[in-house]
Amino acid sequence: MSLRNFVLRPTILALSLAVGTAGMGLPRVGFAATQAGPESVADLAEGLLDAVVNISTSQNVKNEDTGPTPKVPEGSPFQDFFNEFFKGNGKSQRTVDSLGSGFVIDPTGVIVTNNHVIEGADDIEVNFADGSKLKAKLLGKDTKTDLAVLKVESKTPLTAVAFGDSKVMRIGDWVMAVGNPFGLGGTVTVGIVSARGRNINAGPYDNFIQTDAAINRGNSGGPLFNMKGEVIGINTAIISPSGGSIGIGFSVPAELAQNVIQQLREFGEARRGWLGVRVQPVTDEIAESLKMPNTKGALIAGIIEGGPIRNGEIKTGDVILRFDGNPINEMRDLLRVVAESPVGKEVDVALIRDGKEQSVKVTLGRMENAVEEPAAAVVGEDDATPEDEPPVAEAPQDGAVLGMTLAQLTEETRKQYGIAADVDGVVVTAVAEGSGAQERRIAPGDVIVEVGQEAMKQPDDVRRRVEELKGEDRRNALMMIANKTGELRFVTVRMQ
């Protein structure tokens, strides 16, 4: 299977580089001789090549051609061929072959590769460096991390490699990739760690190692080694306008892969922790509204009914700063660390509530396969776009607040806007064009549940709270908004 491509339109940049610093008043920087690159990786590669395998897959694909069957002259020697090929009213089958890479992690025949290498395969064959071939069966796969585990039956122990600690890898450390680019067989390339923690929108748990070691089609599923010969990444994706390497490749880090691989071996599936909350990013405006010194953390926008949070351990409006000792610098950090945590584990969660930091304990549930949401569903300010453009008032009406005309939530207004019975707050009946509320996609039928972390019951509550926030020199009002079904989100509406 070809390596997944993230195609970017190439841009040529003209750079003017001043070569040489003599006489320019700039300090000279000394470089050790080894910084030109490792003298050789021959000894390292020699001991690892036997553990890296080529994976060949085949898939039977039906050809739904319902056109007329070609006619051949009577008595033609090709008559049997045409009858066989076109039997079934013109339907035929063809075999699609693809190639990828993998590596042995257990001498008994356990092999790791990418899910997209073997996805949909009817037949999987593993080719070893000595020329031998073995049929493989699939032990388990995980689409969210693009990992798969295979098993072959070998009469003799296989050469295996071990995982290393990807967390200690630094930008600039040397790495070596081994794989099967373009079906050429065991190929070694060397480069450095170009970046860590890359998010390329490939899945909910993106945390890729970026490397400039040449990775091409067919390298998918192959290992990325450190200079100790330990696997610190699994080569998965590249950015390329042509399909060939331009020095931007991505590997699933061992710190993420190891737990998933162990679960695939044991259960045939990944069993992830589940917190059962909806989250959204902490923006500059939200941080200011909550009097936070920075934008770190994940804002809780809602609690999923029936999830692990049953006794108010975590509440809507909380901002999670640390989870089980792991800092949550941005929203996706929470998604990843929750998913990596064992099901049923009791963890400490540090959060901000009502402007104060506190710690709570939460026992994680299991994210079942039927649950499409990851450890926490992602909610953004722009996620609540209505199917049709909302009606807009021509100008703010009497009594309007921040461009919104408000009304009591009664049986009549619930019926008018289709608002669920369990949604409480103040209903928005009109939004003025050009207002801060319109900028945040607040629409008629939305319900203001909270303003500045205070519950709203009547339109006057909203007006009073907004005036209080203005008196505190706040530039934005933090509002919790519910749609007609009760799904919550936080928005910041400018007051100036």
Secondary structure, 3 states (H helix, E strand, C coil): CCCEECCCCCCCCCCCCCCCCCCCCCCCCCCCHHHHCCCCCHHHHHCCHHHEEEEEEEEEEEECCCCCCCCCCCCCCCHHHHHHHCCCCCCEEEEEEEEEEEEEEECCCEEEEEHHHHCCCCEEEEECCCCCEEEEEEEEEECCCCEEEEEECCCCCCCCCCECCHHHCCCCCEEEEEECHHHCCCEEEEEEEEEEEECCCCCCCCCEEEECCCCCCCCCCCEEECCCCCEEEEEEEECCCCCCCCCCEEEEEHHHHHHHHHHHHHHCCCCCEECCEEEEECCHHHHHHCCCCCCCCEEEEEECCCCCCCCCCCCCCCEEEEECCEECCCHHHHHHHHHHCCCCCEEEEEEEECCEEEEEEEECEECCCCCCCCCEEECCCCCCCCCCCCCEECCCCCCCECCEEEEECCHHHHHHHCCCCCCCCEEEEEEECCCHHHHCCCCCCCEEEEECCEECCCHHHHHHHHHHHHHCCCCEEEEEEECCCCCEEEEEEECC
